[in-house]
Amino acid sequence: MRSMHIKHAVSLMALIAVTLLLASLSSAATQKKGLLDELGLPMLSGAKLLDEVNIPPGKLLDELAKEINGQLGMVDLKQLSTLTLSTDKTPQEVFKFYEPSFADPQWKVLARAVDRDPEGDGIGLFFSEKKGLLILVVSGSDSDDGEMTFIRMQGKIDTSKFGSSDKQMSEELRKMLDVTIPDGPPGKVVPIPIGRPISVPPSQKLVIKATKSDIAATILDQKTVEIRLTKRGVTDPGELVRVDDLIVLSLTPKLPVDEIDLPGAVPIAFDLTDGSLTLTTGPKPADKPARLSVISTSAPVTLEDFPLLSGTHMVKIVDAELNISFSKVQAGDMVISSTGDDVTITLPKDASVKVDVDVVEGKIQKQIAAEMQKDDPDHIVFQLGAGKAQIAIHAVKGNVIIKSAD
């Protein structure tokens, strides 16, 4: 979500980010029946299909369940489906269009938060006993078409967590949307301290939001994050807020970032618009990421000497190049979704990995000798070594290049 403010719940946005990334996997199955048809919802005029997938029970759904179970009333996630469409409508127009559908008695409107700004965003949460829990996310744009995404989750759900309606939300949903809660103080917002370590407890997650900044970052074996700038005297570096289990650093647009030192022991998420990101790890074996998530719009991303040794790491990138060179590949998962530009992956010669790549409009260039399990022009699967790690790449309108390190 490019312009979602803190008031729209950073905890919910982090959940949605992980959901969308995992839902973009090439191993996910295309819906046999359209999600809108299953939900009984109409198609918005002028909307164009970008992606529609279903994640059935399995390892990837298990990873997603770790993020979702315990939130939004979800007790045991069993299936997840997503539908992403482009639209020239504003968030307000989209929600107005679907208002009659959600007025049907089978649906309960749990929460809504919609920006009036045409470039803003909107979130709606809905529940049906038969059709499950539904999240509608609408992202506006001042130039290109915006996006609208339906996320449907099914499984065991505790409806007592919801409240009776969006006008009488439960405290849990109010907290996630940061709606004013009587006797509940909001997360304190303070300026980002520049050139000083910021403590990140092991139980928390770090989120960095940046617009039009070129960022060089290093993951180290430490429990703090520190931002250094190329210029002195910056009076407004951005905001720091701690909400639930998140620490969110929202950098001021065009902030002249020199380098960011990151804590490897906690999950890290980047939300980027324009600018760029170059990320590497320190020289010590312990300088490795616990879990990395990157969502980038028009911001090229380079991961240098990235060790894939454990955890699930995810990159979703739109209209920008992605380059990843792996120093080690022995375990863990890397999930990549790309739209509009090329993806280049460089693997070490001793990699132990299964690689699954599919493209919609583009070419796959495999410049590496490997045992092929599937070898179609638009979908390949191959294995190196024992195949202990997994890399999944789904690309729309872009080429995917897989090569071996020299």
Secondary structure, DSSP 8 states (H G I E B T S, - for coil): --S--GGG-HHHHHHHHHHHHHHT-TTSB--SS-HHHHHT----TT-EEEEEEEE-SSHHHHHHHHHHTTSTTEEEEEEEEEEEEEESS-HHHHHHHHHHHHTSTT-EEEEEEE-SSTTSEEEEEEEETTTEEEEEEEE--SSS-EEEEEEEEEEEE-GGGTEEETTEE-HHHHHHHT--BTTB----EEE--TTS-EE--TT-EEEEEEES-EEEEEEESSSEEEEEESSS--S--EEEEEETTEEEEEE-TT--EEEEEEETTSEEEEEEESSEEEEEE-SSTT---SEEEEEEES--EEEEEEEE-SSEEEEEEESS-EEEEEEEESSSEEEEEEESS-EEEEE-TT--EEEEEEESSS-EEEES--EEEEEETTEEEEEETT--EEEEEEEESS-EEEEE--
